[in-house]
Structure formats: C-alpha cells, structure tokens
Amino acid sequence: MKTSATPRLICLVGPTGVGKTALAIELAEHLNGEIVSADSRQIYRGMDIGTGKPTPEQLSRARHHLIDRVDPDQAYTLAEYQADAYAAIDDIFARGRQPLLVGGTGLYVRAVTEGLQIPAVPPHTELRAQLEERRMREGGDKLYEELQQVDPEAAAKIDPRNVRRTIRALEVYLATGQKFSAAGKSEPPPFAVRRLGLTLPRDELYRRVNARVDEMIARGWLDEVRVLAAQYDWRLPALSSLGYPQLGAVLRGELTLTEAIREIKHHTHRFIRHQYAWFRLRDPRLEWFEASQTPVGEEWYTWLTST
C-alpha cells in the first residue's frame, strides 16, 4: 500500500509531436526533476533528428536518462529497458530529486508504471534467425499480421513498427506453444504514479507534425540517414523507425524527397492515431491535458507531487 511517504513518479505520455519534451523540461526545472525517456527509438545512437531527441540546449536545461543506450545494430530488450529505467528512477529518488517518465512508447511506460513481469523464455537463436529471414523477405507488416492472428492481445500491446518486439512475441509462441500475452502478470513498483496525458485537437496536431517533419528535413535528417546507411544494414529493425525507410528510399533513388516527405507525414498521422488508441484503451487512469492549456503554475506543481 502507498503511504504519504511513498515517493511519486510523474509519468507524461502522449502522441508524437504534441510537445511532451518541452513540458517535461519545464516541469523538471520547477520540480528539481530529471527525465527518464520512455521512447523505444531514442535509445539508438546516431538516430537523433528523426527520433526527435532533445536538442543540446534542452539537454542543458534538464538531465535526461535512457537516451543513446545502444547502437542501431545492438539488441535492447524490454526487460533491459525496465531494469535500466528502475535503476535510473531509484537513483533520482536517492538524490532527493523528482523523476519524470516521459515518452510515447506505451509498452515501455507499462513496463515501468505497472511492473510488468517479462516472459522468462530464453532466446531461441535458430527460430529468431528464421523469423528475421522472413522479415527481410516479406516485411515486418506480415509478421505483425501473423501475430495478430495467433495472439491478438499481444499484438494490441505492441507498436507495429517495433519489429524486434513482434519477432520476440512470435518466437515465444512458436517455441513454447504459449501466447506471449499469457505472461503479462505485473507487480506494482514501490512508488506511486501520477499519470498525465498530453493532447491537442487532431487537426492542430497534424499541422504541428507536418511542420515538424519539414523542420527536421531542414536540420539535416537526410544527411543523418546517409551516415547511418554507410554504417548499417538497412534491414535492421532500428532502421524501420518512422521516416527512416522513406529517406533511405530517397538515397537509393526510389523516391524523390518530396514524395518521401509526403509519405512520412502520412505515416506519422497514422502512428498518432495508433498511439491515441493505445493510451486511451490501455490506461483509463491517465489525466489528459490539452497542450495549449496546460495549467502550469505553483498550485499545479504542488498537485503533481502530492499524494
């Protein structure tokens, strides 16, 4: 049971481009806080512009954790993320500061706030290699569709872009005959959680995202992808992240930059709809605030940290 002395984690979620980073930094500055990222793409080094990582100026204003953890060709499991996030949160609490869990990856958020018990099924190397080979031949969408058929509950909890997680769920099912979702027990963490959702009217959010994509291109996103293409295999799951396949197609002469930008905006709108559905269906405890009307101020800051 949580008591008045129980430390409190502030969790801020919402769709891509809604303004989570800016609000989180403002909260961190006012609450003596530090930010723990809950973004499954910002863990990759070298993927900075396209994943919307905080800028150097933003990083100078608030300390961030769990950004740039691994290279794009390295594995990083949900269990590893959960352990790293708990370690970061414990450290922040121990130093008398306020942790803020911030991001749009729903499974990362659930792993931390609900204490998901990750399936203790060891990797099946041969089976995983077969699934990887199928992904290269058929595409990640086909594997996700298969997961929807054999374990729809697990599929509903996985971002369709997270090919690595899809493969893991299929691997567990094919290796054991048991659904990945059957292992979804949880043990609440030893802290309270204040769950906030940041939102905007859909049309306004789409306009903001469109402008953001244009700005990311202007900042050199295509050059970022060019550097990655020279270092890594395009078939890596990390490089299936939103926007990277389209810009890779530009470099290979398969799309014009204008066509790629249009596709990126379209896919981002679709991803936003998926994020909204995920958060609204999975966590009714979220307290939603419109980004343009967030009630910042001393009373709000006190409410956030109160029990």
BELGIKA-V521179 format. One record per residue. N is the residue number from 1. OMEGA is omega in degrees with one decimal (none if undefined). D_CENTER is the distance of its C-alpha to the mean C-alpha in whole Angstrom. Layout:
n=N omega=OMEGA d_center=D_CENTER
n=N omega=OMEGA d_center=D_CENTER
//
This chain:
n=1 omega=178.2 d_center=29
n=2 omega=178.5 d_center=28
n=3 omega=-179.6 d_center=30
n=4 omega=-179.8 d_center=31
n=5 omega=-177.8 d_center=30
n=6 omega=177.7 d_center=27
n=7 omega=-175.1 d_center=24
n=8 omega=173.0 d_center=21
n=9 omega=173.2 d_center=18
n=10 omega=-178.0 d_center=16
n=11 omega=-179.1 d_center=13
n=12 omega=-179.0 d_center=12
n=13 omega=178.4 d_center=10
n=14 omega=-177.5 d_center=10
n=15 omega=178.8 d_center=10
n=16 omega=175.2 d_center=9
n=17 omega=-174.8 d_center=12
n=18 omega=179.0 d_center=14
n=19 omega=-177.9 d_center=14
n=20 omega=-175.7 d_center=12
n=21 omega=-178.4 d_center=13
n=22 omega=179.8 d_center=16
n=23 omega=-179.3 d_center=17
n=24 omega=179.5 d_center=15
n=25 omega=177.2 d_center=18
n=26 omega=178.4 d_center=20
n=27 omega=-179.9 d_center=20
n=28 omega=-179.5 d_center=20
n=29 omega=-177.5 d_center=23
n=30 omega=-173.3 d_center=25
n=31 omega=-177.6 d_center=24
n=32 omega=-171.2 d_center=24
n=33 omega=173.4 d_center=20
n=34 omega=-171.8 d_center=18
n=35 omega=174.5 d_center=14
n=36 omega=-176.2 d_center=12
n=37 omega=172.9 d_center=8
n=38 omega=-178.0 d_center=5
n=39 omega=-174.1 d_center=3
n=40 omega=177.9 d_center=4
n=41 omega=-179.8 d_center=6
n=42 omega=175.1 d_center=8
n=43 omega=-172.8 d_center=9
n=44 omega=176.1 d_center=12
n=45 omega=177.1 d_center=15
n=46 omega=178.2 d_center=16
n=47 omega=-169.3 d_center=14
n=48 omega=-176.3 d_center=14
n=49 omega=-174.4 d_center=15
n=50 omega=179.0 d_center=13
n=51 omega=176.9 d_center=10
n=52 omega=178.0 d_center=11
n=53 omega=176.5 d_center=11
n=54 omega=178.5 d_center=14
n=55 omega=175.6 d_center=17
n=56 omega=178.9 d_center=20
n=57 omega=179.2 d_center=22
n=58 omega=178.7 d_center=19
n=59 omega=178.6 d_center=18
n=60 omega=-178.3 d_center=22
n=61 omega=-178.8 d_center=22
n=62 omega=178.2 d_center=19
n=63 omega=179.4 d_center=18
n=64 omega=177.7 d_center=15
n=65 omega=174.6 d_center=14
n=66 omega=168.2 d_center=11
n=67 omega=179.5 d_center=11
n=68 omega=-179.2 d_center=13
n=69 omega=-173.6 d_center=13
n=70 omega=172.5 d_center=15
n=71 omega=-177.4 d_center=16
n=72 omega=-179.7 d_center=15
n=73 omega=178.5 d_center=18
n=74 omega=177.0 d_center=17
n=75 omega=176.1 d_center=15
n=76 omega=-171.3 d_center=13
n=77 omega=175.7 d_center=13
n=78 omega=179.0 d_center=11
n=79 omega=177.5 d_center=14
n=80 omega=178.3 d_center=14
n=81 omega=-178.3 d_center=11
n=82 omega=-179.9 d_center=13
n=83 omega=179.9 d_center=16
n=84 omega=179.8 d_center=15
n=85 omega=178.5 d_center=13
n=86 omega=178.8 d_center=16
n=87 omega=179.6 d_center=18
n=88 omega=-179.8 d_center=17
n=89 omega=178.3 d_center=17
n=90 omega=-179.7 d_center=21
n=91 omega=179.6 d_center=22
n=92 omega=176.8 d_center=21
n=93 omega=-176.7 d_center=23
n=94 omega=178.6 d_center=26
n=95 omega=175.9 d_center=26
n=96 omega=-179.3 d_center=27
n=97 omega=-175.0 d_center=23
n=98 omega=176.4 d_center=21
n=99 omega=175.4 d_center=17
n=100 omega=176.5 d_center=15
n=101 omega=-169.5 d_center=11
n=102 omega=175.5 d_center=9
n=103 omega=-177.2 d_center=6
n=104 omega=178.3 d_center=5
n=105 omega=-172.4 d_center=3
n=106 omega=-177.5 d_center=7
n=107 omega=175.6 d_center=8
n=108 omega=-179.0 d_center=7
n=109 omega=-179.9 d_center=8
n=110 omega=-179.0 d_center=11
n=111 omega=-177.7 d_center=12
n=112 omega=-172.0 d_center=12
n=113 omega=-179.0 d_center=14
n=114 omega=-179.4 d_center=16
n=115 omega=179.9 d_center=17
n=116 omega=175.6 d_center=16
n=117 omega=-174.9 d_center=19
n=118 omega=-178.3 d_center=17
n=119 omega=-178.6 d_center=20
n=120 omega=177.8 d_center=23
n=121 omega=-177.7 d_center=23
n=122 omega=178.7 d_center=24
n=123 omega=176.7 d_center=23
n=124 omega=-169.2 d_center=25
n=125 omega=-176.5 d_center=26
n=126 omega=-179.8 d_center=28
n=127 omega=179.0 d_center=26
n=128 omega=178.3 d_center=23
n=129 omega=178.2 d_center=25
n=130 omega=179.2 d_center=26
n=131 omega=177.2 d_center=23
n=132 omega=179.5 d_center=22
n=133 omega=177.0 d_center=25
n=134 omega=178.6 d_center=25
n=135 omega=-179.8 d_center=21
n=136 omega=-179.5 d_center=23
n=137 omega=-169.5 d_center=26
n=138 omega=-177.3 d_center=25
n=139 omega=-179.0 d_center=21
n=140 omega=-179.2 d_center=18
n=141 omega=-179.7 d_center=19
n=142 omega=178.4 d_center=22
n=143 omega=178.9 d_center=20
n=144 omega=177.4 d_center=18
n=145 omega=178.2 d_center=21
n=146 omega=178.1 d_center=23
n=147 omega=177.8 d_center=20
n=148 omega=-179.2 d_center=20
n=149 omega=-174.1 d_center=24
n=150 omega=-178.0 d_center=24
n=151 omega=-176.0 d_center=22
n=152 omega=-179.9 d_center=20
n=153 omega=177.2 d_center=19
n=154 omega=-179.4 d_center=17
n=155 omega=-178.7 d_center=16
n=156 omega=-178.1 d_center=15
n=157 omega=-176.5 d_center=12
n=158 omega=173.8 d_center=11
n=159 omega=-179.1 d_center=9
n=160 omega=177.8 d_center=12
n=161 omega=-176.8 d_center=11
n=162 omega=-175.4 d_center=10
n=163 omega=-179.0 d_center=13
n=164 omega=-179.9 d_center=13
n=165 omega=176.7 d_center=12
n=166 omega=179.5 d_center=15
n=167 omega=179.8 d_center=17
n=168 omega=-179.8 d_center=17
n=169 omega=177.4 d_center=18
n=170 omega=178.8 d_center=21
n=171 omega=179.4 d_center=22
n=172 omega=-178.6 d_center=22
n=173 omega=-176.1 d_center=24
n=174 omega=-178.1 d_center=26
n=175 omega=-172.9 d_center=27
n=176 omega=-174.8 d_center=28
n=177 omega=-179.9 d_center=28
n=178 omega=-179.5 d_center=26
n=179 omega=178.0 d_center=23
n=180 omega=-177.6 d_center=20
n=181 omega=-177.7 d_center=19
n=182 omega=-178.1 d_center=23
n=183 omega=-173.7 d_center=21
n=184 omega=176.2 d_center=19
n=185 omega=-179.6 d_center=21
n=186 omega=176.1 d_center=20
n=187 omega=-174.3 d_center=21
n=188 omega=179.1 d_center=21
n=189 omega=-176.0 d_center=20
n=190 omega=175.8 d_center=23
n=191 omega=175.4 d_center=22
n=192 omega=-179.1 d_center=21
n=193 omega=170.0 d_center=18
n=194 omega=-172.9 d_center=19
n=195 omega=-179.7 d_center=16
n=196 omega=174.2 d_center=16
n=197 omega=179.8 d_center=14
n=198 omega=-175.6 d_center=15
n=199 omega=174.1 d_center=16
n=200 omega=171.6 d_center=19
n=201 omega=-171.1 d_center=21
n=202 omega=-179.0 d_center=20
n=203 omega=179.0 d_center=22
n=204 omega=179.2 d_center=22
n=205 omega=177.9 d_center=18
n=206 omega=178.5 d_center=19
n=207 omega=179.7 d_center=21
n=208 omega=-179.8 d_center=19
n=209 omega=178.6 d_center=17
n=210 omega=178.7 d_center=20
n=211 omega=179.7 d_center=21
n=212 omega=178.0 d_center=18
n=213 omega=178.4 d_center=18
n=214 omega=-179.4 d_center=21
n=215 omega=178.8 d_center=21
n=216 omega=175.6 d_center=18
n=217 omega=-179.4 d_center=21
n=218 omega=-179.8 d_center=24
n=219 omega=176.2 d_center=22
n=220 omega=-179.3 d_center=22
n=221 omega=-179.2 d_center=19
n=222 omega=176.9 d_center=22
n=223 omega=176.5 d_center=23
n=224 omega=179.9 d_center=20
n=225 omega=178.5 d_center=20
n=226 omega=178.1 d_center=23
n=227 omega=179.2 d_center=23
n=228 omega=-178.3 d_center=20
n=229 omega=179.3 d_center=23
n=230 omega=-175.5 d_center=25
n=231 omega=-168.4 d_center=24
n=232 omega=176.1 d_center=22
n=233 omega=-178.4 d_center=22
n=234 omega=-178.3 d_center=21
n=235 omega=177.8 d_center=20
n=236 omega=177.5 d_center=17
n=237 omega=-179.3 d_center=14
n=238 omega=-176.4 d_center=12
n=239 omega=170.0 d_center=14
n=240 omega=-179.4 d_center=14
n=241 omega=-175.1 d_center=11
n=242 omega=175.4 d_center=11
n=243 omega=-176.5 d_center=15
n=244 omega=177.3 d_center=16
n=245 omega=-179.1 d_center=18
n=246 omega=179.7 d_center=20
n=247 omega=172.7 d_center=21
n=248 omega=177.6 d_center=22
n=249 omega=175.8 d_center=24
n=250 omega=-179.0 d_center=25
n=251 omega=179.6 d_center=26
n=252 omega=178.8 d_center=28
n=253 omega=-177.6 d_center=30
n=254 omega=177.1 d_center=28
n=255 omega=168.6 d_center=27
n=256 omega=179.2 d_center=28
n=257 omega=178.5 d_center=26
n=258 omega=178.5 d_center=27
n=259 omega=-179.4 d_center=26
n=260 omega=179.7 d_center=23
n=261 omega=178.0 d_center=22
n=262 omega=179.3 d_center=23
n=263 omega=-179.8 d_center=21
n=264 omega=179.4 d_center=17
n=265 omega=178.9 d_center=18
n=266 omega=-178.9 d_center=19
n=267 omega=178.5 d_center=16
n=268 omega=176.0 d_center=14
n=269 omega=179.8 d_center=16
n=270 omega=179.2 d_center=15
n=271 omega=177.5 d_center=12
n=272 omega=178.4 d_center=12
n=273 omega=177.9 d_center=15
n=274 omega=-179.9 d_center=12
n=275 omega=179.1 d_center=10
n=276 omega=-178.9 d_center=13
n=277 omega=-178.2 d_center=15
n=278 omega=-175.5 d_center=12
n=279 omega=-177.4 d_center=12
n=280 omega=-179.3 d_center=16
n=281 omega=-171.5 d_center=17
n=282 omega=-175.4 d_center=15
n=283 omega=178.2 d_center=16
n=284 omega=179.6 d_center=19
n=285 omega=179.9 d_center=19
n=286 omega=174.2 d_center=17
n=287 omega=-171.4 d_center=19
n=288 omega=176.4 d_center=18
n=289 omega=175.4 d_center=20
n=290 omega=-173.2 d_center=20
n=291 omega=-177.8 d_center=19
n=292 omega=-176.7 d_center=23
n=293 omega=-180.0 d_center=24
n=294 omega=-173.4 d_center=22
n=295 omega=-179.8 d_center=25
n=296 omega=-177.5 d_center=25
n=297 omega=-174.1 d_center=28
n=298 omega=179.8 d_center=29
n=299 omega=179.6 d_center=30
n=300 omega=179.0 d_center=26
n=301 omega=178.7 d_center=25
n=302 omega=179.6 d_center=28
n=303 omega=-177.3 d_center=26
n=304 omega=-175.2 d_center=23
n=305 omega=-179.4 d_center=24
n=306 omega=178.9 d_center=27
n=307 omega=none d_center=27
//
